[in-house]
Amino acid sequence: MPAIITNKFRIHNSEQFNESFSEASPNVYYLGIGKPQAHGTSTRPDGRTENEGTDAAPITPVDSIQEEFYIYDDLLAAKKITSSDISYVIPRRNWTTGTVYDYYRHDYGNRITGGTTTQTADSGASSLWDSTFYVMSSTYNVYKCLDNNSGAN
């Protein structure tokens, strides 16, 4: 079923998640890591090996109580997440030599005045959210592209 996940919806969800830490009865979240062995290697008490996927194509999780408990079999560590562990962030985009980056425009995806076409970025992105107008260097400096010289690297 198709869906449109708007920026307003993304922002609302992140604000609700952040708020859930400071409510009168706050939610408690844990982040776990696990599955140290290759996929297809059985760690189940019943010796189950079928449909365990591969490292390149792990299995799709199933919504069942039994499958939920299998997650704990492979759990190595867990950390309780507190409000000081969360922050609002943007997708990380590392600088790559020879790449054409989009220049910043606030109107990607908007109709051009007097026309019926949509303003798209050089990368083909049709929204500011999807455009690549900023990068992070190897020294962790963040740069914003103000002009890309008509699509030059």
Residue pairs with C-beta under 8 A, 6 or more apart in sequence:
7 127
7 129
10 129
14 88
17 86
18 83
18 86
18 88
20 26
20 27
21 27
21 82
21 83
21 86
22 83
28 80
29 80
29 81
30 78
30 79
30 80
30 81
31 78
31 79
31 81
32 71
32 75
32 76
32 77
32 78
32 79
33 75
33 76
33 77
33 78
34 71
34 74
34 75
34 76
34 77
35 74
36 74
36 76
37 43
37 74
38 55
39 52
39 53
39 54
39 55
39 58
39 59
40 49
40 52
40 53
40 54
41 49
41 52
42 48
42 49
42 52
43 73
43 74
44 70
44 73
45 73
51 59
52 59
53 59
61 67
79 85
90 134
92 136
93 132
93 134
93 135
93 136
94 135
94 136
94 138
95 135
95 136
95 137
95 138
95 143
96 135
97 153
98 153
99 132
99 153
100 122
100 123
100 148
100 151
100 152
100 153
101 122
101 123
101 132
101 133
101 135
101 145
101 148
102 108
102 121
102 122
102 123
102 125
102 131
102 132
102 133
102 145
102 148
103 121
103 122
103 133
103 145
103 146
103 147
103 148
104 131
104 133
104 134
104 144
104 145
104 146
105 119
105 121
105 128
105 131
105 133
106 128
107 119
108 119
108 120
108 121
108 125
108 126
108 127
108 128
108 130
108 131
109 118
109 119
109 120
109 126
109 127
109 128
110 118
110 119
111 117
111 118
111 119
112 118
112 119
118 126
120 126
121 130
121 131
121 132
121 133
122 148
122 151
123 130
123 131
123 132
125 131
125 132
133 144
133 145
134 142
134 143
134 144
134 145
135 142
135 143
135 145
136 142
136 143
137 143
